[in-house]
Amino acid sequence: MITENAAQSEQSEDFYQSRNGSKPKIIPRVDPVVYAQTANPGLIAEDLQARYEQQGFLVIDNVFNEREVDCFKQELKRLNDDEKIKASAEAITELSSDELRSLFKIHEVSPVFKRLAADNRLAGLAQHLLNDRVYIHQSRLNYKPGFRGKEFYWHSDFETWHVEDGMPRMRALSMSIILTENDQHNGPLMLVPGSHKKFVVCEEETPENHYSVSLKKQEYGIPSDECLASLVADGGIVSANGKPGSVLIFDSNVMHGSNSNITPWPRSNLFFVYNAINNRVTWPFCGLLPRPEYLCSRKNIRVIEPRPFIAAADQLIYA
């Protein structure tokens, strides 16, 4: 068990100071984006890897077939219909309703998604890009229900994971599996190309237990209007539209957000955050107590061994 003193003594130098009273500003990234020394065509084509390094994200179509997606959707519905799960701390409802907004720790809550997190198309690719063994830093389902699914404001995941979780460096990435069609109408994820190569220092300090509010509506750890305008002026904004079965890969530091969903169609995605084992979290850089385990794997860190699988009609069977 990690004690407070031990964890604080493990903390490394803070290369990305934020929410410490400094004025908002943009500083250069000092970490690589792709840590792999060579390409691996069996996992990702060289031109796609170069595009990921340049823009900070990549949408790959048809990673999962229709039968696999149906399997994931069945599990999504099962979790949403489980009142015990919906009443748990891992379940986050919308600010103005009891509809499920996000469900965290799905790689432990769901046996199906636990096996999916180890799939070679996800974990193997993450291991390659980060050039290290990997583990799940965080996992979640974002339901973004129709009619009243609220926005996720602009932010860099790394800024939060660094300040509030103690993730030392930018050696993590997210894999988002698209379960329902993401189009221009139902609040798709929007990203700023190239923003991952800059770090936005956010103002003000982090309140205690900030996560209890930020998961419904984030007000700290967001860029100033001037910093966001500067990033967008340089890179523009791209919507990550995609069909079910597509996968969005995005760097931990890319600036992203999404609009509200006022259409009848939900925008449901799975998220697995892979972190390099040599980048595991220390003590939060804000000096506050760590966030709960369901938001940040700290005690239950398990290295993933990537595996291929075959999807049966209603379950995942691994080879």
N, C-alpha and C positions, 0 to 999 in steps of 0.2 A: 504493500500500500504506500502511495506517495504522500508524504507529509508536506505541510505548507513550507516549512523551512527547507526541506530537501528539494522541493520543486523550485523554490526561489533561487536556491544555490546553483541549480542546473541551468538557469536562464542565460542565454547567450546575449551577445551585443545586439542592441536594437538598431537595425539598419533602416527601419521604416517607422519612425516616431509619428504618432498621430493621436489626436484627442488629448493632448498634454498642455493645452493653453496656447499652442502656436497658432498663428494666423493660417487660414487656408492657403495652400500652395501646391504646386506640382513639382515633384522631384523625379530624377531618372531611376529606372529599375536597375538594380545591380546584379540580378540573378539571370541565368539563362532561361529561355522559354522551353526549348527542346534540349534535354540533357543527353540524349542518345548520341553517341559518337558517329554512328553510321546508320543508314536507312535499313528498314526491315520490310521488304516488299510483301512478305507473308502477312504482315499486320496492317501496313499502310503504304500506299504508293508514295514515291519520293516527292512528286509534285504536290500531293495533298499535305504531306508533312511540312513542306516549305510554306504552303499557304497558311497552315495552322500557326507556324512560327511567326509569320508576317502579320496576320490579322488577329490572332489570339483565339480563334474559334473555327469550327468546321462542322458543317452538316453533311453527314454521310447517309445516303438514301438506301433503303432496302437492306438494312443490316439484319433485321429480324423478319421472318416470314409471317404470313397471315395466321397460321396456326399458333405460332409462338405469341403473337400479339393477342390473340383471343385468350390464350392461357393467362397472360398478364392482366387482361381486362377482367377476367373472372375473379382473379385474386384481388384486384382493385375493388370490385363490387363487394366481395366477401368482407373485406376490411371495413368498407364504408357502412355495411349493414350490421356490423358487430358493435352493439351498444357498449359493451365492456371496453373495447378498444377506443371508441369515440369518447369515452369518459376518462381515458388515461391521460397522464401528463404529456405523452408524446403526440396527442391529437390537438391541433390548433384550429379553432373555429373562426369564421369570419367575424369581424368586429361588430357588425350589425345584425348577425343572425347566428343560428346554431349549426349552419352548414359547415362541413369540414373543409378547411382551407388547406392544411398540410398535415401529414402524418409522418413523424420522424422515426428513426431507428428501424426502418422497414427490413433491413438486412438481419435483424434479430427478431422482430415481431412476426415476420412471414417466412416460413420455410422455403417457399417458392422464390422469393426475392433474395433470400440468403444464398441460394444456389446460383441465381442469376448474377449476383455481384461478383462471382468467381468466374463467370464465363470469359473465355479467352478473347472474345471479340471486344470485351470491355477491359477486364483486368489485365489481360496480356498486352493490349495496346497502351494502357496507362503505365504499366511496368516498363515498356519500351521507351515511351516519351520521357518518363522521369528517370530512366536508367537506374532503377533501384527496385527492391522488393516493395510492395505496397500494402496498405491496409485501408479500411474504410474509416475516414475521419468523420463523415456524417452521411446519412442516407435519408431520403424523404420521398413522399408522394405529394405532389402539388396538384390538387383537384381543380382549382380555378372554376368553380361551378358556373353554370349559365345564369344569366339575368343579374346576379348580384356578386359575382367574383371580383374582389377588389384588386387594386393595382399593387405591384411590388415596386417601390421607388428605386431610382438609380442608386447603385452601390457597387463596390468591389467586394467580393466575398473575402478576399485575402485581408482587406483592412479589418473586417470584423473578426476573422479567425486569428489574426495576428494580435489585435488589441485585446479581444475578449477571451480568446482561447490560448494564446501563447504559441501560435504556429510561427517558428522562427523565420523561415524563408519562403520564397515563391516556388515551391517544389510540389505543387498539388494541382489537381485539375478535376473538373466535373464531367460526368457523362450523363446526359439527359436522354432517356428513351421516350420517344413520342408515342403516346398511346391513343390519342384522339387527334384528328387533323388540327394542326396549328396553322391558321391563315391570318390574313390581315384584319379580320373582323373580331376574333375571339380572344384578343389580348396576348398575342405571341410574345416570346422573349425578344427584346430589342437589345442589340449590342453595338458598342462603338469600336469599329476596327482600329487596331493599333494602340488602343488605350491601355492595353496590358503592359506596354513598355514604359509606362509612367505610373508613378504612385501619387495619389491625391491625399494630401494631408488634410484631415478633417478637424474642424474646430470643436470647442467645448470639451468637457470631460464626460466620461461614461458614468451614468447613474448606477447605483447598486441594483441588481436584478433587472438590468435593462432588457434582457431577453424576454421577460414576461410580457412586455409591451411591444417590443420590436418585431416579434413574430407575427403580430397582427398589423402593425403599422410602424415602420422604422423612421425615427426622427433624429437619431445620432448615428455617426458613421456614414453620413451621406455627403456627397460633394457640394461645395458651394455653387451657386448659380454661375459664377464667373469661371470656376474650374471646369464645370461640365460644359459650358459654352465653348471653352478653349479646346477641349478634347473633341467635341463634335465638329468644330470648325476644321480640325485637322483630319478626322477620320470619317465623319458622317455617321449615319445610323443605319443598321441593317436589321431587318426582322428575320428571325430564325423560323421561317415557315417550313413545314414538313408534313409528310404523310405518316400515318401509323407505321411503326417499324423502323423509322429513321432514327439516327442518333446524332445529337448535338454534343460535340466535345468543346469545352471552353476552359481557358486558362483561369487559374484562381484569381487573377488580378484584373481581368477584363471588366470594364464598366458595363453594367447591364441593368435592365429593369423591364417592367411590362405595364401596359394599361389595364384598366378595368375590363371585365368581360360582361357586356350588357346584351349579348346575343343569347339565344336559347341553348347554344352548344357549349358544353364544358370544354376546357382545355387542360387535359390531364397528362402529366408527365412524371416519369420516375427519375430520381436523381441519385447517383452514387458519386461521392467525393472520394477520390483516391489520393492519399498522401504518401510520400516516400517515407520508408521506415527511418531513414536518417534525418528526417525533418519532423519527427513526432513532436507533439506539443510539450512546452515547458510551462512555467507559470504565466498567467495572462500579463501582457505588457502594460495593462491599465492598472495593475496592482490590486485589483479586486479578486474576490473568490472566483474560482472557475465556474463556468456554466455547467448545467447538468450533463450527465454522461450521454443522454439521448441526443444532445446537440454537438457533442465533441467527445470522441473516443479518447479516453485518457487512461483509464485503468484496464479496460477490456480491449486491448490492442492485439489483433490476431493477423499475422501475415497471411496474405491470400496466395494460394497456389492456383494459377489460372488453369481452367479445364474446359474442354469442349463439351457440348451437350446436344442431345436430340430431344425435341419437344414432342411428347405424346399429345393426345387430344386434350387432356386436362391436367397434365403434370409435366415436370421437367425431369428427364432421366439422363444422368450423366454417364458418359463413356468412361 
